[in-house]
Structure formats: structure tokens, C-alpha cells
Amino acid sequence: MKKEGGATRINLAEQAEAVQAVLHKAVQHAIWTHKRLGNPIAVWKDGRVVIIPPEEIVLSSEFPQQKE
């Protein structure tokens, strides 16, 4: 971060990996929440929107299973 004229400038390019990791974790949490609550998710596949029912949602192995 750089201070310029009282404002703080943030170079997101320098923090791209950290930002991507946080966003990935947020998406994984949202998918887990949808599955847990029994809600479907919508995904883009082959140029179309596809609705995936909660029982077919596959959770990433890198996202730890949380207790309900």
C-alpha cells in the first residue's frame, strides 16, 4: 500500500493470489451452505444455465466439512 495525498493506494495485482484464495473460500462456503440447506445451485455449462439439485452438489475436498 502507498500513501498519496492522504489516500491509500492498494495494488491489487500484488495481492492477486490472496484475493483469489479469499474469493474461492467464499464460493466454497456458499456451495456448502446451499447443499446443507437443501437449495439447488445454478452453474454455467456449455453456454447454458444448469440447475444442480442439492443432492448432486459435489463439495470440494479442500473445503473442510463443517458441523451443522
C-alpha positions in Angstrom: 0.0 0.0 0.0 1.1 3.5 -0.8 0.0 6.8 0.8 -0.6 9.5 -1.8 -2.1 12.8 -0.8 -3.9 11.4 2.2 -5.4 8.5 0.2 -4.2 4.9 0.5 -3.5 3.2 -2.9 -3.7 -0.5 -3.0 -2.1 -2.5 -5.8 -4.4 -5.5 -6.2 -2.0 -7.1 -8.7 0.4 -7.6 -5.8 -2.3 -9.2 -3.8 -4.0 -11.2 -6.6 -3.3 -14.7 -5.1 -4.6 -13.7 -1.6 -7.7 -12.1 -3.1 -8.3 -15.2 -5.3 -7.9 -17.5 -2.3 -10.5 -15.5 -0.2 -13.0 -15.5 -3.1 -12.5 -19.2 -3.7 -13.2 -19.9 0.0 -16.3 -17.7 -0.1 -17.7 -19.6 -3.1 -17.0 -23.0 -1.5 -18.8 -21.8 1.7 -21.8 -20.7 -0.4 -21.9 -24.1 -2.2 -21.7 -25.9 1.1 -24.4 -23.7 2.6 -26.7 -24.4 -0.4 -26.2 -28.1 -0.1 -26.7 -28.1 3.7 -30.0 -26.1 3.4 -31.3 -28.2 0.6 -31.1 -25.5 -2.0 -30.0 -26.0 -5.7 -27.3 -24.0 -7.3 -27.1 -22.6 -10.8 -24.0 -23.1 -12.9 -23.0 -22.2 -16.5 -22.3 -25.2 -18.6 -21.8 -25.4 -22.4 -23.3 -22.0 -22.9 -26.4 -22.7 -20.8 -27.6 -22.3 -17.2 -27.9 -25.7 -15.5 -29.6 -26.1 -12.1 -27.9 -28.7 -9.9 -30.1 -30.1 -7.1 -28.6 -30.2 -3.6 -28.2 -34.0 -3.6 -26.0 -33.8 -6.7 -23.8 -30.9 -5.4 -20.2 -32.2 -5.1 -18.2 -30.5 -2.4 -14.5 -29.7 -2.9 -12.2 -31.9 -0.8 -10.2 -28.9 0.1 -13.2 -27.3 1.9 -13.5 -29.0 5.3 -16.8 -30.4 6.2 -18.4 -28.2 8.9 -20.6 -29.3 11.7 -24.2 -28.4 11.5 
